[in-house]
Amino acid sequence: MDNKKLANEVLEKVGGKENVANVIHCMTRLRFTLRDDKKADREAVKKMNGVISLIEQGGQFQVVIGNSVAKVYDELVPMLGTEVASNNDSSQEKDSVKKKETLFDMFSRTISGVFTPTLGVLSACGVLQGILAVCIVSGWLTKTDSTYLLLYGISNVIFYFFPIFLGASAAVQFGMKQYLGMAVGACLIYPTFILAAADGTINSLFSIPLKLSNYTSTVFPVIIAVYLGSKLEKLLKKIMPEVISFFAVPLLVLLFIVPLTFWIVGPVTILLSSFLSKVVLGAYSFNPVIAGLLIGGPWIVLVMFGLHWAFIPIFINNLVTLQQEPVMGLLAANQMAMAGAVLAAAVLLKNKTKKSGAVTAGVTCILGISEPTLYGYLIPLKTPMIASIIAGSIGGALSGLFGTTKYAMGGSGVIAIPTYLNPEGLDAGFYGLLLSMAVGLIIGFILTFILLKKDRKRLEEF
């Protein structure tokens, strides 16, 4: 596939560079924010060679490319010019694009915009932590070894400094200067403030009582702080004399937003995030098996519509604060269920091109990328989608039965297996993970094969 040609064709069919206010990419999708959705030729985009699917969700025009999305994105950026803000050029403020969005659409777009740029590094560090857990359990390393200490430091860096990373991506999302967003995040984990949170040496500001907390590894406080800071920054730019705006605006933002975060935003968001975590974990604790049945398979539908973003901050918050996330343990099987379903479709398909594509999608899905499978085969064929949901729920129930728990962020599929390993050693939950993934793969394959074999017409029309 010619990535430059595809980028050019996509850009043309979404209305040209003048219609693109912003574009970022995740692992498989180009995520456009368009000035006028009516100018986009949806049917032409869907029919392009190299485009798997088209999704409009959360105010974004999402073009599903697959594994080569980063290469297409790299070809696309020069075509857009420097006036379009992106996740790699965040010094530019995003254009104001007014759209009719539901409250949930706005929330979904915001959360995906904040977290998507961090997911690659977040997953890399999580996988490294999983690998280190394997090394500890196998006896190859101990927690006092110099090698372990160095590698663990590397694996933990994004989690410890999460407020800075999120400050940067939140600044891009909210149209704030990126370095100012990073400065807000850095203030939350400044070493002196962390020590003061423990010993109480800093207890007031302008004689107003102040209680500092340790915000390392936190998620929500910096996002809210940067959002408020972006509003203040825009206001100050309008009223501040241009000759002093360069330094006065960020100065006033920091002087106002950081204390406000310590006074109000931080304590309130920590209380709220703690409440949300208890709700999610409480639902899981009520009956993990039932939770697995209800969440394991239907999670695929949530991903399909982009609704899963509502849960991602809670999962990440649990991982960085509690060092474990049991609800994510219920979701491992659905990835393998989708892989089993598309591999069964590959066996039955007669068209050599589509058969080869289904095999590739299945292998990719096993390795953790599900979009080519989901949008390229499961949704169009329908029957494999149903089989995947059933298989994912059965696998999720097994995970709940064995108490499978995720201990580090690190993608999905087989590459995520080390992230489910308890740092204290092998436990029932880890064996439950392997069993649930195997069951999801096998049942997904068998159900799809049986159901799809009866539906010859659908196979022939696909």
C-alpha positions as CSV (number, residue, x, y, z in Angstrom):
1,M,0.0,0.0,0.0
2,D,1.2,3.5,-0.9
3,N,0.9,5.4,2.4
4,K,1.4,8.8,0.8
5,K,-1.3,8.1,-1.8
6,L,-3.7,6.9,0.9
7,A,-3.0,9.9,3.0
8,N,-3.6,12.2,0.1
9,E,-6.9,10.5,-0.9
10,V,-8.2,10.5,2.7
11,L,-7.4,14.2,3.1
12,E,-9.1,15.0,-0.2
13,K,-12.3,13.1,0.8
14,V,-12.6,14.6,4.3
15,G,-12.8,18.0,2.6
16,G,-9.2,19.0,2.1
17,K,-6.7,20.6,4.6
18,E,-8.9,23.7,5.0
19,N,-11.6,21.4,6.6
20,V,-9.2,19.8,9.1
21,A,-9.0,21.6,12.4
22,N,-7.0,18.9,14.1
23,V,-5.8,15.3,13.6
24,I,-4.2,12.8,15.8
25,H,-3.8,9.0,15.6
26,C,-4.1,6.1,18.0
27,M,-2.9,2.5,17.3
28,T,-5.2,2.0,14.3
29,R,-7.1,5.2,13.6
30,L,-6.7,8.6,12.1
31,R,-8.8,10.8,14.4
32,F,-9.9,14.0,12.5
33,T,-11.7,17.0,14.0
34,L,-13.4,18.6,11.0
35,R,-14.7,22.1,10.7
36,D,-17.6,21.0,8.6
37,D,-18.7,17.3,8.7
38,K,-20.9,17.8,5.7
39,K,-17.9,18.3,3.4
40,A,-16.6,14.8,4.1
41,D,-17.4,12.1,1.5
42,R,-18.1,9.2,3.8
43,E,-18.8,6.5,1.2
44,A,-15.7,7.4,-0.7
45,V,-13.6,7.0,2.4
46,K,-15.1,3.7,3.3
47,K,-14.4,2.3,-0.2
48,M,-10.7,3.3,-0.2
49,N,-8.1,0.6,-0.5
50,G,-6.3,0.7,2.8
51,V,-9.3,1.9,4.8
52,I,-10.9,-0.7,7.1
53,S,-13.8,1.3,8.4
54,L,-15.1,4.7,9.2
55,I,-16.4,5.7,12.7
56,E,-17.9,9.0,13.8
57,Q,-17.8,9.1,17.5
58,G,-17.1,11.8,20.2
59,G,-17.0,14.6,17.7
60,Q,-14.3,12.9,15.7
61,F,-14.2,11.6,12.2
62,Q,-12.2,8.4,12.7
63,V,-10.7,6.6,9.8
64,V,-9.6,3.1,10.7
65,I,-6.4,2.2,8.9
66,G,-4.9,-0.6,10.9
67,N,-1.3,-1.3,11.8
68,S,0.1,1.2,9.2
69,V,-1.7,4.2,10.6
70,A,1.4,5.8,12.0
71,K,3.1,5.7,8.5
72,V,0.0,7.2,6.9
73,Y,-0.2,9.9,9.6
74,D,3.5,10.8,9.0
75,E,2.6,11.3,5.3
76,L,-0.5,13.3,6.2
77,V,1.1,15.9,8.5
78,P,3.2,17.6,5.9
79,M,0.1,17.9,3.7
80,L,-1.8,19.8,6.4
81,G,0.9,22.4,7.1
82,T,1.9,23.9,10.5
83,E,-1.4,25.6,11.0
84,V,-3.1,22.4,12.1
85,A,-2.3,21.3,15.6
86,S,-1.5,17.7,16.2
87,N,-0.3,15.4,18.9
88,N,3.3,15.9,17.7
89,D,3.1,19.7,17.3
90,S,1.2,20.9,20.3
91,S,2.6,24.4,20.4
92,Q,-0.2,25.4,18.1
93,E,-3.6,26.1,19.6
94,K,-6.4,24.1,18.1
95,D,-9.0,25.8,16.1
96,S,-12.4,26.4,17.7
97,V,-14.8,24.0,16.0
98,K,-18.4,24.3,17.1
99,K,-20.3,21.0,16.8
100,K,-23.6,19.7,18.1
101,E,-22.3,17.1,20.6
102,T,-24.0,15.2,23.4
103,L,-22.4,15.5,26.8
104,F,-21.1,11.9,26.5
105,D,-19.6,12.7,23.1
106,M,-17.7,15.6,24.6
107,F,-16.6,13.5,27.5
108,S,-15.5,10.7,25.2
109,R,-13.6,13.0,22.8
110,T,-11.9,14.7,25.7
111,I,-10.8,11.5,27.5
112,S,-9.6,9.9,24.3
113,G,-7.7,13.1,23.3
114,V,-6.0,13.2,26.7
115,F,-5.0,9.6,27.1
116,T,-4.4,8.4,23.5
117,P,-1.0,10.1,23.1
118,T,0.2,8.4,26.3
119,L,-0.9,4.9,25.5
120,G,2.1,3.8,23.6
121,V,4.6,4.7,26.3
122,L,2.1,3.6,29.0
123,S,1.8,0.1,27.4
124,A,5.6,-0.1,26.9
125,C,6.3,0.6,30.6
126,G,3.5,-1.8,31.7
127,V,4.9,-4.6,29.6
128,L,8.4,-4.0,31.0
129,Q,6.9,-4.2,34.5
130,G,5.3,-7.5,33.5
131,I,8.5,-8.9,32.2
132,L,10.3,-7.9,35.4
133,A,7.6,-9.7,37.4
134,V,8.4,-12.8,35.3
135,C,12.1,-12.4,36.1
136,I,11.3,-12.2,39.9
137,V,9.0,-15.2,39.9
138,S,11.5,-17.3,37.9
139,G,14.3,-16.3,40.2
140,W,16.4,-14.7,37.4
141,L,16.4,-11.4,39.3
142,T,15.7,-10.2,42.9
143,K,14.3,-6.9,43.9
144,T,17.6,-5.8,45.3
145,D,19.6,-6.5,42.1
146,S,21.1,-3.5,40.4
147,T,19.7,-4.6,37.1
148,Y,16.2,-4.9,38.5
149,L,16.3,-1.5,40.2
150,L,17.4,0.2,37.0
151,L,14.9,-1.5,34.8
152,Y,12.1,-1.0,37.3
153,G,12.9,2.7,37.4
154,I,12.6,2.9,33.6
155,S,9.3,0.9,33.8
156,N,7.8,3.1,36.5
157,V,8.8,6.6,35.1
158,I,5.5,7.3,33.3
159,F,3.4,6.2,36.3
160,Y,5.4,8.3,38.8
161,F,5.4,11.4,36.6
162,F,1.9,10.8,35.2
163,P,0.7,14.3,36.1
164,I,3.4,15.8,33.8
165,F,2.6,13.5,30.9
166,L,-1.1,14.1,31.2
167,G,-0.5,17.8,31.7
168,A,1.1,17.8,28.3
169,S,-1.6,15.9,26.5
170,A,-4.4,17.7,28.3
171,A,-2.9,21.0,27.3
172,V,-3.1,20.0,23.6
173,Q,-6.6,18.8,24.1
174,F,-7.8,22.0,25.8
175,G,-5.9,24.4,23.6
176,M,-3.3,25.5,26.2
177,K,0.4,26.0,25.7
178,Q,1.9,22.5,26.2
179,Y,4.8,23.5,28.4
180,L,2.4,25.4,30.7
181,G,0.3,22.3,31.1
182,M,3.5,20.3,31.9
183,A,4.4,23.0,34.4
184,V,1.1,22.6,36.2
185,G,1.6,18.8,36.3
186,A,5.1,19.2,37.6
187,C,4.0,21.5,40.4
188,L,1.8,18.6,41.7
189,I,4.8,16.3,42.1
190,Y,7.5,18.8,43.0
191,P,9.7,16.9,45.6
192,T,9.5,19.6,48.2
193,F,5.7,19.5,48.0
194,I,5.7,15.8,48.3
195,L,7.8,16.0,51.5
196,A,5.6,18.7,52.8
197,A,2.5,16.6,52.3
198,A,4.1,14.0,54.7
199,D,5.5,16.3,57.4
200,G,3.1,19.3,57.1
201,T,5.8,22.0,56.8
202,I,3.7,23.8,54.1
203,N,0.3,24.3,55.7
204,S,-1.0,27.7,54.4
205,L,-0.8,30.2,51.6
206,F,-1.5,33.9,52.3
207,S,-2.6,32.7,55.8
208,I,-5.3,30.5,54.2
209,P,-5.0,26.9,55.5
210,L,-3.6,24.5,52.9
211,K,-3.2,20.7,53.0
212,L,-0.9,19.3,50.4
213,S,-1.2,15.7,49.1
214,N,1.2,13.4,47.2
215,Y,-0.1,13.6,43.6
216,T,2.4,11.2,42.0
217,S,0.7,8.7,39.8
218,T,-2.6,10.5,40.0
219,V,-4.9,11.0,36.9
220,F,-7.8,13.3,37.5
221,P,-6.3,16.4,39.4
222,V,-4.0,17.5,36.6
223,I,-6.7,17.1,33.9
224,I,-9.1,19.3,35.7
225,A,-6.4,21.8,36.7
226,V,-5.2,22.1,33.0
227,Y,-8.8,22.5,31.8
228,L,-9.4,25.4,34.2
229,G,-5.9,26.8,33.4
230,S,-6.8,26.7,29.7
231,K,-9.9,28.8,30.3
232,L,-7.9,31.3,32.4
233,E,-5.1,31.5,29.8
234,K,-7.6,32.3,27.0
235,L,-9.2,35.0,29.1
236,L,-5.9,36.6,30.1
237,K,-4.7,36.7,26.5
238,K,-7.7,38.8,25.6
239,I,-7.1,41.4,28.3
240,M,-3.3,41.3,28.8
241,P,-1.2,43.9,27.0
242,E,0.7,42.1,24.3
243,V,4.1,43.5,25.4
244,I,4.0,41.5,28.7
245,S,1.6,38.7,27.7
246,F,4.5,36.3,26.9
247,F,5.5,35.9,30.5
248,A,2.6,37.4,32.4
249,V,-0.1,35.0,31.2
250,P,1.7,31.8,32.2
251,L,2.8,33.5,35.5
252,L,-0.8,34.3,36.5
253,V,-2.0,30.9,35.4
254,L,0.5,29.2,37.6
255,L,-0.1,31.5,40.5
256,F,-3.8,31.0,40.4
257,I,-4.3,27.4,39.2
258,V,-1.7,25.6,41.2
259,P,-2.9,26.9,44.6
260,L,-6.5,26.4,43.5
261,T,-5.6,22.8,42.7
262,F,-4.1,22.3,46.2
263,W,-7.0,23.9,47.9
264,I,-10.0,22.5,46.0
265,V,-9.4,20.7,42.7
266,G,-7.0,18.1,44.1
267,P,-8.9,17.0,47.2
268,V,-12.3,17.0,45.4
269,T,-11.0,14.9,42.4
270,I,-9.2,12.5,44.7
271,L,-12.4,12.0,46.7
272,L,-14.4,11.6,43.4
273,S,-11.8,9.1,41.9
274,S,-11.8,7.1,45.1
275,F,-15.6,6.9,45.0
276,L,-15.6,5.8,41.3
277,S,-13.0,3.2,42.1
278,K,-15.1,1.8,45.0
279,V,-18.2,1.7,42.8
280,V,-16.4,-0.3,40.0
281,L,-14.6,-2.6,42.4
282,G,-17.8,-3.0,44.5
283,A,-19.7,-4.2,41.4
284,Y,-16.9,-6.6,40.7
285,S,-16.8,-7.9,44.3
286,F,-20.5,-8.5,44.4
287,N,-20.0,-11.4,42.0
288,P,-16.9,-11.6,39.8
289,V,-18.4,-14.5,37.7
290,I,-21.6,-12.6,36.9
291,A,-19.5,-9.4,36.3
292,G,-17.4,-11.4,33.8
293,L,-20.5,-12.6,32.0
294,L,-22.0,-9.1,31.8
295,I,-18.8,-7.2,30.9
296,G,-16.4,-9.7,29.2
297,G,-18.2,-10.1,25.9
298,P,-20.3,-6.8,25.6
299,W,-17.0,-4.9,26.1
300,I,-16.5,-5.5,22.4
301,V,-19.7,-3.4,21.7
302,L,-18.4,-0.6,24.0
303,V,-15.1,-0.5,22.1
304,M,-17.0,-0.5,18.8
305,F,-18.9,2.7,19.7
306,G,-16.0,4.3,21.6
307,L,-17.9,4.0,24.9
308,H,-15.0,2.2,26.6
309,W,-13.2,5.6,27.1
310,A,-15.6,6.3,30.0
311,F,-13.9,3.5,32.0
312,I,-10.2,3.9,30.9
313,P,-9.4,6.7,33.4
314,I,-10.9,4.6,36.2
315,F,-8.8,1.6,35.2
316,I,-5.6,3.6,34.9
317,N,-6.4,5.4,38.2
318,N,-6.8,2.0,40.0
319,L,-3.6,0.7,38.5
320,V,-1.4,3.6,39.5
321,T,-2.9,4.0,43.0
322,L,-3.8,0.4,44.0
323,Q,-1.2,-1.3,41.7
324,Q,-3.9,-3.7,40.5
325,E,-7.1,-3.7,38.5
326,P,-9.3,-6.8,38.7
327,V,-12.1,-5.6,36.3
328,M,-9.6,-5.5,33.4
329,G,-8.9,-9.1,34.2
330,L,-12.5,-9.9,32.9
331,L,-11.7,-8.4,29.5
332,A,-8.7,-10.5,28.4
333,A,-10.8,-13.2,26.8
334,N,-12.7,-11.0,24.4
335,Q,-9.6,-10.2,22.4
336,M,-8.9,-13.8,21.9
337,A,-12.6,-14.5,21.1
338,M,-12.5,-12.0,18.3
339,A,-9.3,-13.6,17.0
340,G,-10.9,-17.1,17.1
341,A,-13.9,-15.7,15.2
342,V,-12.0,-14.1,12.4
343,L,-9.8,-17.2,12.0
344,A,-12.9,-19.3,11.6
345,A,-14.1,-16.9,9.0
346,A,-10.8,-17.2,7.2
347,V,-11.3,-21.0,7.0
348,L,-14.7,-20.6,5.4
349,L,-14.1,-17.6,3.1
350,K,-13.5,-18.6,-0.6
351,N,-12.1,-15.3,-1.8
352,K,-8.3,-15.6,-1.5
353,T,-7.7,-11.9,-0.8
354,K,-10.3,-11.8,2.0
355,K,-9.2,-15.1,3.3
356,S,-5.6,-13.9,3.5
357,G,-6.8,-10.6,5.1
358,A,-8.8,-12.5,7.7
359,V,-5.7,-14.6,8.7
360,T,-3.6,-11.4,9.0
361,A,-6.4,-9.8,11.1
362,G,-6.6,-12.8,13.4
363,V,-2.8,-12.9,14.0
364,T,-2.8,-9.1,14.6
365,C,-5.8,-9.5,17.0
366,I,-3.9,-12.2,19.0
367,L,-1.0,-9.7,19.3
368,G,-3.3,-7.0,20.7
369,I,-4.8,-5.0,17.8
370,S,-8.4,-5.7,17.3
371,E,-9.7,-3.0,14.9
372,P,-8.9,-4.8,11.6
373,T,-10.8,-7.8,12.9
374,L,-13.7,-5.9,14.4
375,Y,-14.4,-3.4,11.6
376,G,-13.1,-5.4,8.7
377,Y,-14.8,-8.8,9.4
378,L,-16.9,-9.1,12.6
379,I,-19.2,-6.2,12.1
380,P,-19.8,-6.8,8.3
381,L,-20.3,-10.5,8.7
382,K,-22.4,-10.1,11.9
383,T,-22.4,-13.8,13.0
384,P,-18.7,-13.7,14.1
385,M,-19.6,-10.6,16.2
386,I,-22.3,-12.5,18.1
387,A,-20.0,-15.5,18.5
388,S,-17.2,-13.2,19.9
389,I,-19.5,-11.7,22.4
390,I,-20.7,-15.1,23.7
391,A,-17.1,-16.4,23.8
392,G,-15.8,-13.3,25.5
393,S,-18.5,-13.5,28.2
394,I,-17.7,-17.2,28.9
395,G,-14.0,-16.4,29.2
396,G,-14.8,-13.3,31.3
397,A,-16.7,-15.5,33.7
398,L,-13.7,-17.8,34.1
399,S,-11.5,-14.9,34.8
400,G,-13.9,-13.8,37.5
401,L,-14.0,-17.3,39.0
402,F,-10.2,-17.5,39.2
403,G,-9.8,-13.9,40.3
404,T,-7.7,-12.8,37.4
405,T,-6.2,-9.3,38.0
406,K,-4.1,-6.9,36.0
407,Y,-1.1,-5.4,37.7
408,A,0.3,-3.1,35.0
409,M,-0.9,-1.3,32.0
410,G,0.3,-3.0,28.8
411,G,-1.9,-3.4,25.8
412,S,-4.0,-6.5,25.2
413,G,-3.6,-10.0,23.6
414,V,-0.7,-12.2,24.3
415,I,1.8,-9.4,24.7
416,A,-0.2,-8.3,27.8
417,I,0.1,-11.7,29.5
418,P,3.1,-10.6,31.7
419,T,1.0,-7.7,33.0
420,Y,-1.3,-10.1,34.7
421,L,1.4,-11.8,36.7
422,N,1.2,-11.0,40.5
423,P,4.6,-9.4,41.6
424,E,4.4,-11.7,44.6
425,G,4.4,-14.8,42.4
426,L,2.2,-17.1,40.4
427,D,-1.4,-17.4,41.6
428,A,-4.8,-18.8,40.6
429,G,-5.6,-15.5,38.8
430,F,-2.8,-15.9,36.3
431,Y,-3.7,-19.5,35.5
432,G,-7.3,-18.3,35.1
433,L,-6.1,-15.7,32.6
434,L,-4.4,-18.3,30.4
435,L,-7.5,-20.6,30.6
436,S,-9.9,-17.7,29.8
437,M,-7.9,-16.6,26.8
438,A,-7.7,-20.2,25.5
439,V,-11.4,-20.7,26.0
440,G,-12.2,-17.4,24.4
441,L,-10.1,-18.3,21.3
442,I,-11.5,-21.8,21.0
443,I,-15.2,-21.0,21.6
444,G,-15.0,-18.0,19.3
445,F,-13.6,-20.2,16.6
446,I,-16.1,-23.1,17.0
447,L,-19.2,-20.9,17.4
448,T,-18.3,-18.8,14.3
449,F,-17.5,-21.9,12.3
450,I,-20.8,-23.5,13.1
451,L,-23.0,-20.3,12.7
452,L,-21.2,-18.9,9.7
453,K,-21.1,-22.3,7.8
454,K,-24.9,-22.3,7.8
455,D,-25.0,-18.8,6.5
456,R,-23.6,-19.4,3.0
457,K,-25.4,-16.5,1.5
458,R,-23.7,-14.0,3.8
459,L,-20.3,-15.6,3.1
460,E,-20.8,-15.3,-0.7
461,E,-22.0,-11.7,-0.5
462,F,-19.1,-10.6,1.7
